[in-house]
């Protein structure tokens, strides 16, 4: 392949956005992806309804990025959630604000948006090369790819990497880029699961009874933070939206202490004093299980969790039982593997990047998306930061190319 202006490696939202920015500024863009088609993880993320972004006020939005807020804030202020919605409208995709301020396309689907985007990119001149797995650099500094017809090398003036993290490797985000950049001296925080489920040491009886059951209308509490919602009991532990909001704190606590205890309020609408009084009422000839069910309404997976997590003696003491229902202690022992997580934490350190997202020690090489060292909960925050950082890397690469032409 002849020398090209700029290569974008990775066909997810960050890479596609970088390509769109660059081609719009008049640069010749070749986009490479290891999979047979681009945007596969994007399509999977939208399988149950594409949560594109979130409509809360921007300052609250930015706080969702936790310890890395300062790192991603410049890119998110330059391309906000509102900007992303306007961008979607430009593709012909209208959006609406749903429950919990989550933003969705009106048809909830990712595929129509991706098809419209790809049509626009191809019409603008972006050339796409699928089944091209990036394998690093040749001795001459050319990009090297494994392609269907053998090895391919590419000379380029600038490169944008948007290779994802390490979750969902079957869709292309397999973290294979980590050693390639480490060989160039790039500082990379280890990839870890984010927005993941967790393992618990279930008894065989509980696992057989409750695995696959939803636990709805609860509040999960950890490290002083409460999050309402629901989760699913799995054969190994728990997963689901309410769990994911705590996943970073739980993961880090387990890494530090060996385990973490999550508290579950099984009856958020009933206060402890009232619950204690109701459970203290005489039960007559009724069994304790029947008394609890009739008094609290707890049944199914909630009742099974109560039996699984509380000591036997608590069921004879109404005050302890009520306290357990309002703050059921569930000991978690490990996050699920990275390959199962919705997203990943860790990646290229922001200290290794300049303000244009160019690697300081590898001039002309830019990074964007989930391969950067940040994380966020589900709710549209992940996608928004991928779009925003892809745009920032594309603009940075354009400035780099302009400077090369002037020199």
Secondary structure, DSSP 8 states (H G I E B T S, - for coil): ---EEEEEE--SHHHHHHHHHHHHTT--EEEE-SSSSS-HHHHHHTTT--EEEE-S-HHHHHHTTGGGHHHHHHHHHHS-HHHHHHHHHHTT--EEE-GGGEEEETT--SHHHHHHHHHHHHHHT-EEE-S-EEEEE-TTS-EEEEETTEEEEE-EEEEEE----SS-GGGT---THHHHHHTTT--EEEEEEES--EEE---HHHHHHHTT-EEEEEEEEETTEEEEEEEEE-SSEEESHHHHTTHHHHHHHHHHHS-EEEEEES-TTS-HHHHHHHHHS--TTS-HHHHHHHHH---HHHHHHHHHHS-GGGGG-HHHHHHHHHSEEEEEEEE--GGGSSEEEEEE-GGGB-TTSBBTTSTTEEE-GGGBS----TTTHHHHHHHHHHHHHHHHHHHHHHHHHH-
